[in-house]
Amino acid sequence: MTAGILPLNSTVSDFDLVTLAGQGDRSAFKQLYLNHHQRIYALSLRLCGQAAQAEEVTQECFILVWQKLPQFRGDSQFSTWLHSICVNQALSSIRKQKSFWARFIPLENDNEFPGKDEDYQGLDKLILRLPERARIVFVLCAIEGYQHEEIAGLLGIAVGTSKTQYHRAKQLLQEML
């Protein structure tokens, strides 16, 4: 396979694509993007709660991946490495946005969520209605499989707080159903 030219309809492994992309092959990186962007966007949306912010996080995530690709050692699956970059990028974006808006808007209604009369379908739409911290903990624990100790480390909170936020998210979701 020559650099820069991938055969159409080929099923090249992520490892091979990463190797080629790490050598500067843009078509290999494009294929990695096409293989993974939907899952990264979905995770970003669940964590951020806003489509525009999720699109931005997804874009920033793949820019960061392109820059850090030579650092990928292959100790884990590429998708695992990409996933961790996405989670860190989304959490960083949430912190930045919160600190930016905190200068202009008081956070008095931080725990408020829309009423039950709105017509929402699907768990993802309900998750977006959760308060921010409860949503993040729920997504990381229930959907992405993180342990409370890992979540606590990522968010800088106590393990007990992680468990409490998870329980709160489950209760709120049950009420919404």
Secondary structure, 3 states (H helix, E strand, C coil): CCCCCCCCCCCCCHHHHHHHHHCCCHHHHHHHHHHHHHHHHHHHHHHHCCHHHHHHHHHHHHHHHHHHHHHCCCCCCHHHHHHHHHHHHHHHHHHHHHHHHHCCCCCCCCCCCCCCCCCCCCHHHHHCCCCHHHHHHHHHHHHCCCCHHHHHHHHCCCHHHHHHHHHHHHHHHHHHC
